[in-house]
Amino acid sequence: MTGLLERLGVELPVVQAGMGGGIARSELAAAVSEAGGLGTIGIMPAGALGAELRKARQRTSGPIAINLLLNLARAKHWEVARDADAVVTFWGKPRRQSDNVWLHQCGSVEEARAAHAAGADGVIVQGVEAGGHVRGTTPALELLARTREALPDGYPLLLAGGIADAADVRRALDAGAEAAVLGTRFLMSDESGARQAYKQRLMESRETVLTELFGLGWPDATHRVLWNEVTERWLRGDRRGPAWVRLANRATGPVLARLPDSAQGAALRRQRAGVPFLSPQPATDQAPSNLLDAGPLYAGETVARIHDVRPAAELVRELAAGG
Ligand SMILES: Cc1cc2nc3c(=O)[nH]c(=O)nc-3n(C[C@H](O)[C@H](O)[C@H](O)COP(=O)(O)O)c2cc1C
């Protein structure tokens, strides 16, 4: 591995994706960084994000990144992010808002060009195989090749989507990626904040679906999830979700995204599979248990090939053996 991550003090070409809403907290990020990769804390309310960054610093002296979703991040999130070693942004018009190392995750060549022009230190190229929210519409390696042609030689490109083992990491590096970025593999680690029952479903599942169903407060945003009661109920017709629900999500999105956390918490506890106004909040160990059947069980296509939940440090070492 050369270049950007090395300058950050990252030893191995393995980056743990930021996974918001309490999936990627300090335990996971610190375990990954302590093992030589780059750990990332996902977006959450700004006060909690600051506390998680401080906890991660107590657990490791390795570099820590913070992931911010540009549609949800507010000034207070940026105040916290400036104290991280790197900030990784996603979902929105790329714009430099801090002096630390900045990566932007992109789903198209156009988006990568825009991030480069805005001064990003590198981009994460996301393929359609990815779990969680997905901007990519083509396989990751294909998008990497096209992005490489469009941007100057040596500009750091990282690859996300469809990476689960050391051979996948090797393929990404051979194709010119500076590092591999993995979400689903680290979601299925001891340290992720996913509920035990969610981890169990991940181990048992093979199939995912790309949808816009969980669009309350975040409309028109494609995401990849496992099938569960609520997806079975509402995605038998249009995989994106019923048109009237998407329309309502679009109309209410700007207001709902600004609701105080307490109001959002109360709404989450009432979320049911029978009522298709569905928040993107994942089923973490701190979220209400009804979200297992009435919420998004984010997962990438690699869930078909991953059948265990393991310590993150062990995963980092094993993944990097391909590097
Ligand atoms: C559970 C889960 C939550 C995610 N949340 C975020 C997020 O908050 N911000 C972000 O930039 N990407 C998020 N992603 C997408 C990842 O950044 C990354 O693109 C993806 O995980 C790569 O594909 P993989 O899941 O096949 O490894 C999430 C992915 C998963 C699986």
The ligand as a MOL file (V3000), in Angstrom:
LIG
                    3D

  0  0  0     0  0            999 V3000
M  V30 BEGIN CTAB
M  V30 COUNTS 31 33 0 0 0
M  V30 BEGIN ATOM
M  V30 1 C -25.1200 -1.8190 7.4990 0
M  V30 2 C -24.5410 -0.8320 6.5450 0
M  V30 3 C -24.6620 0.5230 6.8180 0
M  V30 4 C -24.0750 1.4640 5.9730 0
M  V30 5 N -24.1450 2.7810 6.3020 0
M  V30 6 C -23.3990 3.6740 5.6040 0
M  V30 7 C -23.2670 5.0030 6.0560 0
M  V30 8 O -23.8400 5.4150 7.0810 0
M  V30 9 N -22.4650 5.8430 5.3420 0
M  V30 10 C -21.7850 5.4280 4.2220 0
M  V30 11 O -21.0370 6.2230 3.6520 0
M  V30 12 N -21.9420 4.1840 3.7560 0
M  V30 13 C -22.7070 3.2990 4.4220 0
M  V30 14 N -22.7860 2.0020 3.9750 0
M  V30 15 C -22.1550 1.6350 2.6790 0
M  V30 16 C -20.6630 1.4090 2.8400 0
M  V30 17 O -19.9850 2.6460 2.9410 0
M  V30 18 C -20.0430 0.6290 1.6690 0
M  V30 19 O -20.2410 1.2920 0.4620 0
M  V30 20 C -20.5650 -0.7850 1.5070 0
M  V30 21 O -20.7520 -1.4130 2.7320 0
M  V30 22 C -19.6090 -1.6050 0.6630 0
M  V30 23 O -20.1900 -2.7870 0.2640 0
M  V30 24 P -20.1680 -4.1470 1.1130 0
M  V30 25 O -21.2780 -4.0090 2.0630 0
M  V30 26 O -20.3750 -5.1760 0.0410 0
M  V30 27 O -18.8390 -4.2750 1.7870 0
M  V30 28 C -23.3870 1.0400 4.7920 0
M  V30 29 C -23.2790 -0.3360 4.5310 0
M  V30 30 C -23.8400 -1.2600 5.3840 0
M  V30 31 C -23.6840 -2.7150 5.0670 0
M  V30 END ATOM
M  V30 BEGIN BOND
M  V30 1 1 1 2
M  V30 2 1 2 3
M  V30 3 2 2 30
M  V30 4 2 3 4
M  V30 5 1 4 5
M  V30 6 1 4 28
M  V30 7 2 5 6
M  V30 8 1 6 7
M  V30 9 1 6 13
M  V30 10 2 7 8
M  V30 11 1 7 9
M  V30 12 1 9 10
M  V30 13 2 10 11
M  V30 14 1 10 12
M  V30 15 2 12 13
M  V30 16 1 13 14
M  V30 17 1 14 15
M  V30 18 1 14 28
M  V30 19 1 15 16
M  V30 20 1 16 17
M  V30 21 1 16 18
M  V30 22 1 18 19
M  V30 23 1 18 20
M  V30 24 1 20 21
M  V30 25 1 20 22
M  V30 26 1 22 23
M  V30 27 1 23 24
M  V30 28 2 24 25
M  V30 29 1 24 26
M  V30 30 1 24 27
M  V30 31 2 28 29
M  V30 32 1 29 30
M  V30 33 1 30 31
M  V30 END BOND
M  V30 END CTAB
M  END
